[in-house]
Amino acid sequence: MFELEPEEARLLLNIALMAIGQNRFQSAENILSALERFRPDAPSLAVARAILFISMTDFQKAIDYIDSQALPRFPDSAMLQAFKGMAYLRLNRPEEAREPLTIAAGQNADSAAAQLAKDLLQ
């Protein structure tokens, strides 16, 4: 069976994120789907998929994905909480955004997620 080394997985994840940044959403989806077969327990892939939905301006799909698939697998992910809050804000639902953003802002393990959440709470 084909093995995917950690540095190869990181490279492919970075390529997927670059594709998202260039609005090449189908390419990013293809890469993320392939990576998930090799790294199903990688929270970074769940975060990347949330970024994909948000970048596609499908904010409700981002929330649905985070709630139904990502957070059940990675309940301690501050970044997933921050992106969930961001998606709620983009849907103009600030009351619903407050809880996930507060959760993310209060976590110490991921300072980038905490800072993102704090910035979004302002």
N, C-alpha and C positions, 0 to 999 in steps of 0.2 A: 504494500500500500504506500501511497505517496505521503511523505512527511513534509510538514511546513515548519521550518525553523522559526523561532520567535522573532528574529530580526527580519525575516521575510514577511511575516505577518504584519509587523509594524510598518514596513515599507508599503505593503498593499493597503493598509489602513490609511496611511498618509496619502496615497494616490487616490483613494476613494474620497477623502476629505478635500483634496485639490479638485477633483471632479465636481463635487458639490459646489465648491467656490466658483467654478466656471459654468454653473448651471447645466452640467452634464449629468442629470439625475439618473437616467437609465444606466449609464456606465457605473455610477456610484452604487446603485442598487445591485448590479451584477457582481461587483467586487465584494460588497458586504454580504450578499447571499453566499458566495463562495467561501468567504472567510468564516462565516458562521458554521459551516460544516466542519472546519478544522479547529475552531476555537469557540465552541458553543457557550463556554463559561466566561467569556471575556466581557467585562462590563463596558470596555471602551467601544465595542461593536454596538452595544445597545445605545450608548450615547451618540455614536455616529449616525445610527438610524434615526434617532430623535432629531438630530441636526438636519438630516436629509428631509424629513417631513416639514420641519420649520422653514427650511430654505425653499421648499416647494410651496410655501405659504398654505400648507394644509395643516393648520393649527389644531383642528379637532382630531385629525388622524394622529398627530403627534401625541396629544393627550391620551387618546384611546390606546395607542401603542404603549406608552409609558405605563399607564394604569394596568392594562391587561397582560402585557408580556414582560416589559422591562423591570418595573419595580417588584413584581412577585419574584423575579430571579435575583435581583440586586437591590434588596430593600434598604440598604445603607448608602446607596449612591446619592450623594449630595448633588452631583451634576445632573442626574436625571430629575431630581426635585426642582433644581433651578430652571431647567428647560421646560418642565411642566408649568411652572409659574410663568415663564416667558410666553409660552403658548397661550395661557389664559389671558395674559395682558394683551397679546396681539388680537385676541377675540373680544377685547374690551370687557373683560370680566374680572376686574381687579379684586373683588371680594373673594373669588375662588383662587386667585393667584396668591393671596396672602399666606395661606397655610403652607404650600410647598416651598415658597420662597423663605418663609421663616424657618422651616426645618433645615433648608440648605444653608441659610446664613448662620445658623447656630452650630454647624458641624465644623470640627477642627481638622479632620483628616484630609479634606480637600480644600485648600485655601483659595484656589481659583474659583471653585464652585461657590464657596462662601462669599467671596468678593462679588461675583456676578450677581448672586441673590441680593446682597446688600445694596448694590447699585440699582437693581430693579425695584427694590422696595421703596426707594426714594422718589 
